[in-house]
Amino acid sequence: MTSVAKPSIDRITKALAVAGAFVAFGCGTSERGAGSVAADGRGRVWVHQGEAQGTTYTIKYLALDSVPQSAIDASLEEVDIEMNAWRPESALSRFNAFASTDTVFELADEAGVWSLLWDISSDVHRESKGAFDVAMAPLMKLWGFRMQHRDVVTPAMVDSVHAFARFRTDVVDYNDVEDDNGAILGGHLSKSDPRVELDFNAVAQGYTVDGLAEVLMDHGVTDMMVELGGEVKCTGRNAAGEPWRIAIDRPQAEGRTLQAVLPLDNTSVCTSGNYRKVTEVNGQKLSHTLDPRTGAPVTHSLLSATLVTPSAAYADAYATVCMVLGPDKGAAWVDSLQRAGKKVEALFILDGGEGEYAFWATPRLRAQLEWLEALPEYDSQQAN
């Protein structure tokens, strides 16, 4: 009979959030009544800013009164206590350190964070035929930060780690625990090898943005811009009654230059890129992005992928997939999603050679872009 491990920290997750434990990991502030008053009676512009998940966030919205900062902090903590790989007491860190293969790891996840992120990750893993994989953390450790171990990694080493660094149910599995009415009380995780580790970094920030937007909507807010680590969700209109406008960076190694502006209407946008984390070996550029299907770094010319979908979580994951697939296969994959009825748009910015850039975009997004500096369109016949 399989035994069940019950880490005691699960029992105090809610108490930690209520007691304000999130403050130790980043707590935001609100500016009451910041900015202008909307002329159409929608209220003032309110702004909340702070640090979370190793990055910063900005929440801007129109309302007659502000959303309590405590509600925003609680939403951030809800994900952080489950998915922060740098936080020793998080459920993710404790599962990754869990060495048993004949005992399930029990999660007291009343908010359903694990259940939802597992479903999204499984969905994108299936749609991308393995190009999205939340079980590849051991491979990332093998190669090291910015490919620092590239001189010692061998194909045999990759194959050895790859055997237990795969998002498959025979390697790592999750099952909901429900009450008699079908409500999720938590979950059970299991691993076939004690070295199995998970990393939801490629989807968790987008998921957090969706959650923050839900908090605002629960407080009656319909006009908002929520941004965390560059992942953005917008609904309604800004104070001027126009769509929210989001800047897209040029993918350059140093400094920041704005390449284009994208108006958003009730949707989310996320960008993934390699341009600040590239190592050159024997004239070949190795990015920090690993292809989970091969266990090796990608070598194509795609520098950044900006994806637009209703869900920030899916936009986040889809952008990661495109950075794995590269410009040609990535464009074909986005087209396949659209033909399947998915609401998804994409912008790719590529290395055009000799310090130049090129772009590819889905037709609808191409028509919406406001270029601050025009780029030539990518010629697929010159694909790397």
N, C-alpha and C positions, 0 to 999 in steps of 0.2 A: 504494500500500500504506500502511495506517495505521501510523504509528510509535507507540512506547510510551515514555512518560516515566516514569522511575524515580527519584522523589525519594529522596535518600539517607537521609532520616530514617526511612523505612520499614524500612530494614535494621537500625536500632538500637532499634526500638520495644520489643522484648523486653528488651534490655539496660537500657533506661531504667527499665522496671518493676522489674527485678531489682535494679538499683542503688539504688532508692529515690527516683527522680526525683519521685514523687508527693508527697514531703514538701514540696516547694516549692509545691504547690498545695493542701495540706491533708492532714494525717495524723492519724489517730484515736488514741485511748487506750483501754485496757481497764481495768475495775475488777474485779479478781479476787475472785470469791466475794462480790460485792456483794449485799446484800439477804438474804432469808430462804432457808431450806432447805425444799424441798417435802416434805411429810409422807409422800408416797407413794413416795419413793425415786428421784424423777426428777433429783435433784441440786440444785445451787444456782442462784440467779439471777445470771447474768453480764450485764454491761453494757459496750458499746463506744460511745463517742461521739467525734465529730470534725466537721471541716468538709470539704465536697466539693461540687463543681459549683456553687459560689457560694452554698451554703446549708449547713445542718447535718444530721447524721444521728444517730440513736440506734438501737442494736441491743440487744435484750434477749431472753434465752433461758434455758432451764433445761438444765443438763447437769452431769455429774460433773466435767468439766474444761472450761476455756475453749478457744474456737477461737483460733488464733494471730492476733494483730492484723495480722501481715504478710499473711495470706491475705485479710483484709478489704481492706487497702490495695491489694493486687494486683488484686482484683476491681473496685475503684473506678477504679484507674488504667487498667484494660483498656478502660473506656468513655471515660474522660476523654481519653486520648491519641488517640482516634478522633473524638470528638464535641464537644469543648469549643470553642465558637465564639470564646471569649475567649483561647484559648491558641494563639499563632502557629504552633507546631510541630505542632498536632493535624492529623490527616488532613482533617478538615472545613475548617479554616481554609485549609489549603493548596489544597484543591480549589476553594474559593470564590475564591481569588486566581488560580487557574489560568486563563489567558486563551486557550488554544488550543481551537479547535473541530474541528481535523482530527487531533488526537492524543488517545488515551485516557489518562486519569489512572490509574495503577496503584496499587492498595492491597495492602499486605502485611498483611492482617488475618487472622491465623491463628486468632483467637478467634471469628471469624464475626460480629462486632458489626454490620458494615455489611449483611451478608446478611440477618440476622434483623430488624434495624430497617427495612431496605428492604421486606421482605416484610410486616411488620406495618403499615407506613405505606401500602403499596399496598393492603392488605386494607381498612383503615379508609377510605382515600380512595374505594375502590369502594363499600363499604357505605354511606357517607354521601353518595354522588353528588357528590363534590368539596368537601364542607364541611370536610374535613381535607386539608391540603396542606403538605408539608414544603419546597416550592420557592417559598414566598411571601416569603422574606427581603427581596428588592428592594422589595416593596410596603411592608413594615414600615419600611424605611429611608426610603421616599418620604414616608410620613406622619409619621415621627419619633417619638421617645420621648414618650409621653403626648400624641400628636397635636399636637406642637409646630409642625408645618408645615401645620396645617389651613387657615390663612388663605391659603396660596399654592398648595395642591394643587387642580388642576382635573380635571374628567372626562377631558380629553384626555391629561393627564399619567398618570392612572390607567390608561387604555387602552393607552398606550405601554409602560408598565412591565409591565402584565398580559400582554402578548404573550410575554414571556420569563420570567414568574414563575408558571409552571404546572407541576404535577406530571404531566407527560405524557412518554411515551417519545420523542416527536419534539423535546422541549425538553431533557430530562435523562434519562439512562438508566444503569442499573447491570447488570452481568453478573458472575456468580461465575466465578472461575478455579479449576478442580478438577484434582486429580491423576488418575492412571489408575484409581484405586479410588473416585473420586467424592468424596474428601475435599476440603473447601474450603481453598484455599491463600491466597485473597485475592479481589480483584475489580477490574473495570475500570469507571470512570466516564467518561461523555462528556457534553458540553454543546453545544447548537446556537448559543449566544450567549455571548460571554465574560463577560457581566454576570450570568449565571445563578448563583444562590447557594442553598444548602440550609441548613435550620435544623431540627434534630430535637428542639428544646427541649420540644415538646408530647408527646413519647413517651420521651425518653432517660432521664429520672429514674425513671419507672415501670419501664423496662427494667432500670435499675441495681438497683432494689429486688428485682426477680425474680432477678437475678444474685447478689445478696448472700444471698438466701434459699437459693439453690442451694449456695453455699459452705457455709452452716451445715448443710444437709442432707448434703452430702458428708462432713461431720465427725460425722454421726450425730445431729444435733439435729433434734427433731421439734416441740418447743414453743418458738415464737419470735414476736417482734414486730420487724419491720424497718421503719424509717421514714427517709425521705430527703426533705427539703423538703416535708413534709406528705403525701407519698405513702407508703402503709402496706400491708404484707402481714403477715398473721398466720396461723400454723398451730398446731394443738394447743391447749393450755390454759396459763393463767398459773400462778403458784406456788400459788394458792388452789384450783386445779383447775377454774377457771371460764373461760369465753371471754374473750379479750382485749377490753378496752373502749376504744373510740376516741372522742375528743371531736370534735364538729363545731362550728366557729365560727359565730357570727352574722356575716353579711356587712356589717359596719359599717366606715365609712371610717377611723375612728381607734380606738385601743385594742383590747382583745380581750375578748369576752364569749362564753362557751360557750352554745350553743343547745340541743344535744342530745348524747346518748351512744349509740353504736352498738356492740353486741357483735358481734365478728367470729369466724367459725368457718371456718378454712381458706380464706380468701379475701383479696382486696385491695380497698382503698378509696382513691380519689384525688378531690380537689376542685379545680376550676378556678373562678376568679371574676374579676369586673371591679370590685368595689366599692372597691378602693384606687387604681384607675387610671382615673378617669372625668373627662372634661372637658365642661363645659356650654357650648354655642354656640347663641345665640339661643333659649334655653329648651329646647334639645334636648340630651340627654346622649349624648356620644360616648365609647364605651369604648375600651380599648386592643386589644380583640379585632377583628380584621379578618375579613370574610367573604371567603374566597379565591375564591368564585364571582363576586363583584362587584368586589373590590379595595377596598371601602369599609368603614368601621367599622360595627359593628352598633349598633342603637338600641333594642332591646327591653328589657323590664323584668326579665329574668333576672339576678340578682346572683351566684349561685353554683350550681354543679352538682356534686353528689357522686355518683360512680359506683362500683358494687361489682361486681367480676368476679373470677374466679380469677386472672387475670393482671394484675399492676400496670401493665404496659406498655399493655394494652388499656384498663384503667380510666383511665389518664392520657389516652390519645388520645380515648376516648369522651367524657370530661368536656369536652375542648376542642370536640368536635363539638357537644355540647349548648349550649355557650356561643355558638357561631356560630348555631345554629338558633333559639334562643330557647325560651320555655316551651311553646308549643303544638306547634310542629313538632318540638321536642326530645322532648317526651313521646310524640308519635306515632312518632318514630324509635325510641325505646327499646322501645315496644310492638312495633314491627316486628321488632326484634332478638329479642325474647322469642318471638314467634310463629315465628321462623326456628330456634328451638332454642338460642339463645345464653343462657348463664347470666349475666344482667346485671340489676342493680337500680339505681334512681336516686332521688335526693332533690334537688329544686330549691327554692331559697329566692329569692323574688322581692321586688321593690319593690312594696309594697302601697299606696304613696301616703301623703303627710303623715307621713313618718317611720316608717310601719308596715311590717311584713313579712308575707308569706304563703308557703305551701309547697305543693308537689305531690310525691307520692312513689308509687312502684309499690306495689301492695297488700302484698306480702310485706315490703318494707322499712318501710312505714308501721307494720306490726304489731310490728316489732323495735325501732323507735326509742324511746328513753327521753328524753322532753322535759324539759329543765331549765326552759324557759319555753315554754309552748304557743303555737303560731301558728295563725291561721285557715287553712283550706285554700283554695288558689287556685281562683278561679272562671274557667274558661276563656272564659266569655262576655265577660270584661272584659280580654281579652288586648290587649297593646300591639302 
